[in-house]
Amino acid sequence: MEEHGTDGWRYRGTISPRTLPSLRRHLVSWLRRRAGDEVGRQADDVVLACWEAMANVLDHAYHGRPGLIDVRARVDEDVLIVTVADQGRWTSVTEQSDRGRGLRLIQALVDGLDMRSTDDGTVITLTWPFPARRTA
């Protein structure tokens, strides 16, 4: 289920290889409506980092099978905050020696990264400085 609010965007539902591209399109659409041209190139970094976080959920939490995801994007006092939460059990990156570049890519694209895993799932929080949209 996708939700739009005055200050944010949210998707709660199933993530799968089929739904991942549409999640990206919806996030891009919200981001462009929220910031317009003011965000410039930063939108590309935001979308790529979020795409990678969502793909990591699909890959690490659900091992490529459909699972539940909760993605939220909002602007709070000139900071863009995106959280990506799942209810899966992540495979350790150390268990997959040929993997692990996704988190490094995310770190290179964001201002702040926090990742917390519990028995109930994992929450990834990404942050960027974000210009407030000025209205005339």
Contact map, one row per residue, 1 for C-alpha under 8 A:
1110000000111000000000000000000000000000000000000000000000000000000000000000000000000000000000000000000000000000000000000000000000000000
1111000011110000000000000000000000000000000000000000000000000000000000000000000000000000000000000000000000000000000000000000000000000000
1111100011100000000000000000000000000000000000000000000000000000000000000000000000000000000000000000000000000000000000000000000000000000
0111110111000000000000000000000000000000000000000000000000000000000000000000000000000000000000000000000000000000000000000000000000000000
0011111110000000000000000000000000000000000000000000000000000000000000000000000000000000000000000000000000000000000000000000000000000000
0001111100000000000000000000000000000000000000000000000000000000000000000000000000000000000000000000000000000000000000000000000000000000
0000111110000000000000000000000000000000000000000000000000000000000000000110000000000000000000000000000000000000000000000000000000000000
0001111111000000000000000000000000000000000000000000000000000000000000011110000000000000000000000000000000000000000000000000000000000000
0111101111100000000000000010010000000000000000000000000000000000000000011100000000000000000000000000000000000000000000000000000000000000
0111000111110000000000000000000000000000000000000000000000000000000001111000000000000000000000000000000000000000000000000000000000000000
1110000011111000000000100000000000000000000000000000000000000000000011110000000000000000000000000000000000000000000000000000000000000000
1100000001111100000000000000000000000000000000000000000000000000000111100000000000000000000000000000000000000000000000000000000000000000
1000000000111110000000000000000000000000000000000000000000000000000111000000000000000000000000000000000000000000000000000000000000000000
0000000000011111001000000000000000000000000000000000000000000000011110000000000000000000000000000000000000000000000000000000000000000000
0000000000001111111100000000000000000000000000000000000001000000011110000000000000000000000000000000000000000000000000000000000000000000
0000000000000111111100000000000000000000000000000000000001000001111000000000000000000000000000000000000000000000000000000000000000000000
0000000000000011111110000000000000000000000000000000000001000001110000000000000000000000000000000000000000000000000000000000000000000000
0000000000000011111111000000000000000000000000000000000000000000000000000000000000000000000000000000000000000000000000000000000000000000
0000000000000111111111100000000000000000000000000000000000000000000000000000000000000000000000000000000000000000000000000000000000000000
0000000000000011111111110000000000000000000000000010011000000000000000000000000000000000000000000000000000000000000000000000000000000000
0000000000000000111111111000000000000000000000000000000000000000000000000000000000000000000000000000000000000000000000000000000000000000
0000000000000000011111111100000000000000000000000000000000000000000000000000000000000000000000000000000000000000000000000000000000000000
0000000000100000001111111110000000000000000000000000000000000000000000000000000000000000000000000000000000000000000000000000000000000000
0000000000000000000111111111000000000000000000100110000000000000000000000000000000000000000000000000000000000000000000000000000000000000
0000000000000000000011111111100000000000000000000000000000000000000000000000000000000000000000000000000000000000000000000000000000000000
0000000000000000000001111111110000000000000000000000000000000000000000000000000000000000000000000000000000000000000000000000000000000000
0000000010000000000000111111111000000000000000100000000000000000000000000000000000000000000000000000000000000000000000000000000000000000
0000000000000000000000011111111100000000001000100000000000000000000000000000000000000000000000000000000000000000000000000000000000000000
0000000000000000000000001111111110000000000000000000000000000000000000000000000000000000000000000000000000000000000000000000000000000000
0000000010000000000000000111111111000000000000000000000000000000000000000000000000000000000000000000000000000000000000000000000000000000
0000000000000000000000000011111111110000001000000000000000000000000000000000000000000000000000000000000000000000000000000000000000000000
0000000000000000000000000001111111111000001000000000000000000000000000000000000000000000000000000000000000000000000000000000000000000000
0000000000000000000000000000111111110000000000000000000000000000000000000000000000000000000000000000000000000000000000000000000000000000
0000000000000000000000000000011111110000000000000000000000000000000000000000000000000000000000000000000000000000000000000000000000001000
0000000000000000000000000000001111111110000000000000000000000000000000000000000000000000000000000000000000000000000000000000000000111000
0000000000000000000000000000001111111111000000000000000000000000000000000000000000000000000000000000000000000000000000000000000000001000
0000000000000000000000000000000100111111000000000000000000000000000000000000000000000000000000000000000000000000000000000000000000000000
0000000000000000000000000000000000111111000000000000000000000000000000000000000000000000000000000000000000000000000000000000000000101000
0000000000000000000000000000000000111111111000000000000000000000000000000000000000000000000000000000000000000000000000000000000001100000
0000000000000000000000000000000000011111111000000000000000000000000000000000000000000000000000000000000000000000000000000000000000000000
0000000000000000000000000000000000000011111110000000000000000000000000000000000000000000000000000000000000000000000000000000000000000000
0000000000000000000000000000000000000011111111000000000000000000000000000000000000000000000000000000000000000000000000000000000000000000
0000000000000000000000000001001100000011111111100000000000000000000000000000000000000000000000000000000000000000000000000000000000000000
0000000000000000000000000000000000000000111111110000000000000000000000000000000000000000000000000000000000000000000000000000000000000000
0000000000000000000000000000000000000000111111111000000000000000000000000000000000000000000000000000000000001100000000000000000000000000
0000000000000000000000000000000000000000011111111100000000000000000000000000000000000000000000000000000000001100000000000000000000000000
0000000000000000000000010011000000000000001111111110000000000000000000000000000000000000000000000000000000000000000000000000000000000000
0000000000000000000000000000000000000000000111111111000000000000000000000000000000000000000000000000000001001000000000000000000000000000
0000000000000000000000000000000000000000000011111111100000000000000000000000000000000000000000000000000011001100000000000000000000000000
0000000000000000000000010000000000000000000001111111110000000000000000000000000001010000000000000000000001000000000000000000010000000000
0000000000000000000100010000000000000000000000111111111000000000000000000000000000000000000000000000000000000000000000000000000000000000
0000000000000000000000000000000000000000000000011111111100000000000000000000000000000000000000000000011001000000000000000000000000000000
0000000000000000000000000000000000000000000000001111111110000000000000000000000000010000000000000000011001000000000000000001000000000000
0000000000000000000100000000000000000000000000000111111111000000000000000000000000010000000000000000000000000000000000000000000000000000
0000000000000000000100000000000000000000000000000011111111100000000000000000000000000000000000000000000000000000000000000000000000000000
0000000000000000000000000000000000000000000000000001111111111000000000000000000000000000000000000000010000000000000000000000000000000000
0000000000000000000000000000000000000000000000000000111111111100000010000000000000000101010000000000000000000000000000000000000000000000
0000000000000011100000000000000000000000000000000000011111111111111000000000000000000000000000000000000000000000000000000000000000000000
0000000000000000000000000000000000000000000000000000001111111111100000000000000000000000000000000000000000000000000000000000000000000000
0000000000000000000000000000000000000000000000000000000111111111000000000000000000000000111100000000000000000000000000000000000000000000
0000000000000000000000000000000000000000000000000000000111111110000000000000000000000111111000000000000000000000000000001000000000000000
0000000000000000000000000000000000000000000000000000000011111111111000000000000000000001110000000000000000000000000000000000000000000000
0000000000000000000000000000000000000000000000000000000001111111100000000000000000000000000000000000000000000000000000000000000000000000
0000000000000001100000000000000000000000000000000000000001110111110000000000000000000000000000000000000000000000000000000000000000000000
0000000000000001100000000000000000000000000000000000000001100111111000000000000000000000000000000000000000000000000000000000000000000000
0000000000000111100000000000000000000000000000000000000001000101111100000000000000000000000000000000000000000000000000000000000000000000
0000000000000111000000000000000000000000000000000000000001000100111110000000000000000111000000000000000000000000000000000000000000000000
0000000000011110000000000000000000000000000000000000000000000000011111000000000000000111000000000000000000000000000000000000000000000000
0000000000111110000000000000000000000000000000000000000010000000001111100000000000011110000000000000000000000000000000000000000000000000
0000000001111000000000000000000000000000000000000000000000000000000111110000000000111100000000000000000000000000000000000000000000000000
0000000001110000000000000000000000000000000000000000000000000000000011111000000001111000000000000000000000000000000000000000000000000000
0000000111100000000000000000000000000000000000000000000000000000000001111100000011110000000000000000000000000000000000000000000000000000
0000000111000000000000000000000000000000000000000000000000000000000000111110000111100000000000000000000000000000000000000000000000000000
0000001110000000000000000000000000000000000000000000000000000000000000011111000111000000000000000000000000000000000000000000000000000000
0000001100000000000000000000000000000000000000000000000000000000000000001111111110000000000000000000000000000000000000000000000001000000
0000000000000000000000000000000000000000000000000000000000000000000000000111111110000000000000000000000000000000000000000000000000000000
0000000000000000000000000000000000000000000000000000000000000000000000000011111000000000000000000000000000000000000000000000000000010000
0000000000000000000000000000000000000000000000000000000000000000000000000011111100000000000000000000000000000000000000000000000011110000
0000000000000000000000000000000000000000000000000000000000000000000000000011111110000000000000000000000000000000000000000000001111100000
0000000000000000000000000000000000000000000000000000000000000000000000001111011111000000000000000000000000000000000000000000001111000000
0000000000000000000000000000000000000000000000000000000000000000000000011111001111100000000000000000000000000000000000000000111100000000
0000000000000000000000000000000000000000000000000100000000000000000000111100000111110000000000000000000000000000000000000000111000000000
0000000000000000000000000000000000000000000000000000000000000000000001111000000011111000000000000000000000000000000000000011110000000000
0000000000000000000000000000000000000000000000000100110000000000000011110000000001111100000000000000000000000000000000000011100000000000
0000000000000000000000000000000000000000000000000000000000000000000011100000000000111110000000000000000000000000000000001111000000000000
0000000000000000000000000000000000000000000000000000000010001000001111000000000000011111000000000000000000000000000000001110000000000000
0000000000000000000000000000000000000000000000000000000000001000001110000000000000001111100000000000000000000000000000011100000000000000
0000000000000000000000000000000000000000000000000000000010001100001100000000000000000111110000000000000000000000000000011100000000000000
0000000000000000000000000000000000000000000000000000000000011100000000000000000000000011111000000000000000000000000000111100000000000000
0000000000000000000000000000000000000000000000000000000010011100000000000000000000000001111100000000000000000000000000001100000000000000
0000000000000000000000000000000000000000000000000000000000011000000000000000000000000000111110100000000000000000000000000000000000000000
0000000000000000000000000000000000000000000000000000000000010000000000000000000000000000011111110000000000000000000000000000000000000000
0000000000000000000000000000000000000000000000000000000000000000000000000000000000000000001111111011000000000000000000000000000000000000
0000000000000000000000000000000000000000000000000000000000000000000000000000000000000000000111111001000000000000000000000000000000000000
0000000000000000000000000000000000000000000000000000000000000000000000000000000000000000001111111000000000000000000000000000000000000000
0000000000000000000000000000000000000000000000000000000000000000000000000000000000000000000111111111000000000000000000000000000000000000
0000000000000000000000000000000000000000000000000000000000000000000000000000000000000000000011111111000000000000000000000000000000000000
0000000000000000000000000000000000000000000000000000000000000000000000000000000000000000000000011111000000000000000000000000000000000000
0000000000000000000000000000000000000000000000000000000000000000000000000000000000000000000010011111110000000000000000000000000000000000
0000000000000000000000000000000000000000000000000000000000000000000000000000000000000000000011011111111100000000000000000000000000000000
0000000000000000000000000000000000000000000000000000000000000000000000000000000000000000000000000011111110000000000000000000000000000000
0000000000000000000000000000000000000000000000000001100100000000000000000000000000000000000000000011111111000000000000000000000000000000
0000000000000000000000000000000000000000000000000001100000000000000000000000000000000000000000000001111111100000000000000000000000000000
0000000000000000000000000000000000000000000000000000000000000000000000000000000000000000000000000001111111110000000000000000000000000000
0000000000000000000000000000000000000000000000001000000000000000000000000000000000000000000000000000111111111000000000000000000000000000
0000000000000000000000000000000000000000000000011101100000000000000000000000000000000000000000000000011111111100100000000000000000000000
0000000000000000000000000000000000000000000000000000000000000000000000000000000000000000000000000000001111111111100000000000000000000000
0000000000000000000000000000000000000000000000000000000000000000000000000000000000000000000000000000000111111100000000000000000000000000
0000000000000000000000000000000000000000000011011000000000000000000000000000000000000000000000000000000011111110000000000000000000000000
0000000000000000000000000000000000000000000011001000000000000000000000000000000000000000000000000000000001111111100000000000011100000000
0000000000000000000000000000000000000000000000000000000000000000000000000000000000000000000000000000000000101111100000000000011110000000
0000000000000000000000000000000000000000000000000000000000000000000000000000000000000000000000000000000000100111110000000000111100000000
0000000000000000000000000000000000000000000000000000000000000000000000000000000000000000000000000000000001100111111000000001111000000000
0000000000000000000000000000000000000000000000000000000000000000000000000000000000000000000000000000000000000001111100000001110000000000
0000000000000000000000000000000000000000000000000000000000000000000000000000000000000000000000000000000000000000111110000111100000000000
0000000000000000000000000000000000000000000000000000000000000000000000000000000000000000000000000000000000000000011111000111000000000000
0000000000000000000000000000000000000000000000000000000000000000000000000000000000000000000000000000000000000000001111111110000000000000
0000000000000000000000000000000000000000000000000000000000000000000000000000000000000000000000000000000000000000000111111100000000000000
0000000000000000000000000000000000000000000000000000000000000000000000000000000000000000100000000000000000000000000011111000000000000000
0000000000000000000000000000000000000000000000000000000000000000000000000000000000000011100000000000000000000000000011111100000000000000
0000000000000000000000000000000000000000000000000000000000001000000000000000000000001111110000000000000000000000000011111110000000000000
0000000000000000000000000000000000000000000000000000000000000000000000000000000000001111110000000000000000000000001111011111000000000000
0000000000000000000000000000000000000000000000000000000000000000000000000000000000111100000000000000000000000000001110001111100000000000
0000000000000000000000000000000000000000000000000000100000000000000000000000000000111000000000000000000000000000111100000111110000000000
0000000000000000000000000000000000000000000000000000000000000000000000000000000011110000000000000000000000000001111000000011111000000000
0000000000000000000000000000000000000000000000000100000000000000000000000000000011100000000000000000000000000111110000000001111100000000
0000000000000000000000000000000000000000000000000000000000000000000000000000001111000000000000000000000000000111100000000000111110000000
0000000000000000000000000000000000000000000000000000000000000000000000000000001110000000000000000000000000000111000000000000011111000000
0000000000000000000000000000000000000000000000000000000000000000000000000000011100000000000000000000000000000010000000000000001111100000
0000000000000000000000000000000000000010000000000000000000000000000000000010011100000000000000000000000000000000000000000000000111110000
0000000000000000000000000000000000100110000000000000000000000000000000000000011000000000000000000000000000000000000000000000000011111000
0000000000000000000000000000000000100000000000000000000000000000000000000000110000000000000000000000000000000000000000000000000001111100
0000000000000000000000000000000001110100000000000000000000000000000000000000000000000000000000000000000000000000000000000000000000111110
0000000000000000000000000000000000000000000000000000000000000000000000000000000000000000000000000000000000000000000000000000000000011111
0000000000000000000000000000000000000000000000000000000000000000000000000000000000000000000000000000000000000000000000000000000000001111
0000000000000000000000000000000000000000000000000000000000000000000000000000000000000000000000000000000000000000000000000000000000000111
